[in-house]
């Protein structure tokens, strides 16, 4: 498993489909995962530190974990089958729960859990961006700084 960091979310054109972009912490591979608009909003809110007036689903899940004295330790992106990514939530009490990567990432950002991706997934779906292309990534990060969760449609 390789540790990943969340670069951000964006809307892929012309399909208008949101993606979340992960990057290897100690490498040059990026992992794009197509996600839903609601999950894109949840991830963007967490990255921007937006606190909604009422908790969103991922905020509620975090609050329930706190109330039960259970921590989300890691998110493991474990498989890619027929174009669909799969993840596991690993909790402090030893319980593992299968989940969508988009929900897992949104929850990890709220709880401080570490995100990992299996090496075979990075080999299959990862995109290597050498250092000389890092300025393009910086442009993408600047773009991410200019978007708001409302850009993904109704924040639900």
C-alpha positions in Angstrom: 0.0 0.0 0.0 1.2 3.5 -0.8 0.2 6.5 1.3 -1.7 9.1 -0.7 -2.7 12.8 -0.2 -5.7 14.6 -1.6 -4.8 17.1 -4.2 -8.4 18.3 -4.7 -11.5 18.0 -6.7 -12.3 19.3 -10.2 -14.9 18.9 -12.9 -13.8 16.9 -15.9 -14.9 18.4 -19.2 -16.9 17.9 -21.4 -18.6 15.2 -19.4 -19.1 17.6 -16.4 -18.1 14.7 -14.1 -16.3 15.5 -10.8 -13.1 13.8 -10.0 -11.0 13.7 -6.9 -7.2 13.6 -7.5 -4.9 11.8 -5.1 -1.1 11.9 -5.2 1.5 9.5 -3.8 3.0 11.0 -0.7 6.5 9.7 -1.7 6.2 9.4 -5.4 5.1 11.1 -8.6 2.0 9.1 -9.4 -1.5 10.6 -9.3 -4.7 8.7 -9.0 -7.9 10.3 -10.5 -11.1 8.8 -9.2 -14.5 9.8 -10.8 -17.0 10.7 -8.1 -20.5 12.1 -7.6 -21.3 15.8 -7.2 -22.5 15.3 -3.6 -19.2 13.6 -2.6 -17.2 16.3 -4.5 -18.9 18.9 -2.5 -18.2 17.0 0.7 -14.5 16.7 -0.1 -14.3 20.4 -1.2 -16.0 21.5 2.0 -13.6 19.5 4.1 -10.5 20.8 2.2 -11.7 24.4 2.5 -12.7 24.1 6.2 -16.3 25.0 5.4 -18.6 24.3 8.4 -22.2 23.9 7.2 -25.0 25.2 9.5 -26.2 21.6 9.9 -23.9 18.5 9.6 -23.7 16.8 6.2 -23.7 13.0 6.1 -19.9 12.8 6.5 -19.9 15.2 9.4 -22.6 13.2 11.1 -20.6 10.0 10.6 -17.6 11.6 12.2 -19.7 12.8 15.1 -21.2 9.3 15.6 -17.7 7.8 15.6 -16.6 10.4 18.2 -19.7 9.6 20.4 -18.8 5.9 20.2 -15.1 6.6 21.0 -14.0 4.9 17.8 -11.5 6.4 15.4 -11.1 6.0 11.7 -7.5 4.9 11.4 -7.0 4.4 7.7 -8.8 4.4 4.4 -7.4 1.7 2.0 -8.3 1.9 -1.7 -8.1 -1.8 -2.3 -9.4 -2.7 -5.7 -10.4 -1.5 -9.2 -12.9 -3.8 -11.0 -14.7 -2.9 -14.2 -13.8 0.8 -13.8 -15.1 0.9 -10.2 -12.9 1.6 -7.2 -13.4 -0.1 -3.9 -12.1 1.0 -0.4 -12.1 -0.2 3.2 -12.5 1.9 6.3 -10.2 0.6 9.1 -11.4 1.6 12.6 -9.5 1.7 15.9 -11.6 -1.2 17.3 -10.3 -3.5 14.5 -13.5 -3.4 12.4 -13.2 -3.1 8.7 -16.1 -1.7 6.5 -16.3 -1.7 2.7 -17.1 1.7 1.3 -16.9 3.9 -1.8 -13.5 5.7 -2.1 -15.3 9.0 -2.4 -17.2 8.7 0.9 -14.0 7.2 2.5 -11.9 10.2 1.4 -14.6 12.7 2.6 -14.6 11.0 6.0 -10.8 10.7 6.1 -10.5 14.5 5.6 -12.8 15.1 8.5 -11.1 12.7 10.9 -7.4 13.0 9.9 -7.3 9.3 8.8 -4.4 8.3 6.5 -5.3 7.3 2.9 -3.6 4.5 1.2 -3.9 2.9 -2.3 -2.8 -0.6 -3.3 0.2 -0.7 -5.6 -1.6 -2.7 -8.3 -4.2 0.1 -8.5 -1.5 2.7 -8.9 0.1 0.6 -11.6 -3.2 0.2 -13.5 -4.8 3.6 -13.0 -2.1 5.9 -11.7 -0.7 8.7 -13.9 3.0 9.5 -13.4 3.8 13.2 -13.7 7.5 13.9 -13.6 9.0 16.9 -11.8 9.3 18.9 -15.0 5.5 18.8 -15.3 5.0 19.8 -11.7 4.1 23.4 -12.9 1.0 21.9 -14.5 0.0 20.4 -11.2 0.6 23.7 -9.5 -1.8 25.3 -12.1 -4.3 22.7 -11.2 -3.9 23.4 -7.5 -4.4 27.2 -8.2 -7.6 26.2 -10.1 -8.7 24.3 -7.1 -8.2 27.3 -4.9 -10.6 29.3 -7.1 -13.6 26.8 -7.1 -16.3 26.5 -4.5 -18.5 23.6 -3.6 -21.3 25.3 -5.3 -19.5 24.8 -8.6 -20.5 21.1 -8.3 -24.2 21.8 -8.2 -26.6 21.6 -5.3 -24.8 21.0 -2.1 -27.8 19.0 -0.9 
